[in-house]
Each structure stands twice: as structure tokens, then as C-alpha cells.
Amino acid sequence: MQTQNPFLDEMAKLSTAAMGLAQAASEEARAAFRAQADRMAAEMDLIRSDDFEALKAEVAALRAEVEALRGVKAAPKAAAKPKSGAKA
């Protein structure tokens, strides 16, 4: 929208340019912060939450498998034990 006042037109152009510059500066700052955070996480040997959740699910599956194997191993021992009160 253009007005008849050249001063207002110039102010509108300047404010539009300033908003574009502020948005670009914001995106650049966000990218720099993310890069710094990634670098710090790598130095601390941290992992991302999605990797952690995948590892946690894998550990839970392995624990269930170990428990199942313990049950299979214990079953023959329980069957081999003589019952109390039985004559030998």
C-alpha cells in the first residue's frame, strides 16, 4: 500500500527491511547456538534422546530374553529334583 506521503513510504520500506534483517539474524543465531550445543554434546559423550529410547527398548528386549532363557534352564532342574516324601 502506498500513501501520498513519501516520508511514510520510506518508513514502511525501512521497517520492512529491518524485519527481514532481524529474521535473518535470528536464524543465524539459532544455527550458531545449535552448532555450539552439538559440539558440547559431542565433547561430553552425550547421546540424543531418540538413540537413548532405541537403546532402552533393546535392553528391555534382551532382559526379557535372558529371563526366558533362565526359565528354560531352570525347568530341567526342577523336573529332576525328587519330591519330598517320595521313597527312593
Secondary structure, DSSP 8 states (H G I E B T S, - for coil): ---S-HHHHHHHHHHHHHHHHHHHHHHHHHHHHHHHHHHHHHHTT---HHHHHHHHHHHHHHHHHHHHHHHHHHHHHHHHS--TT---
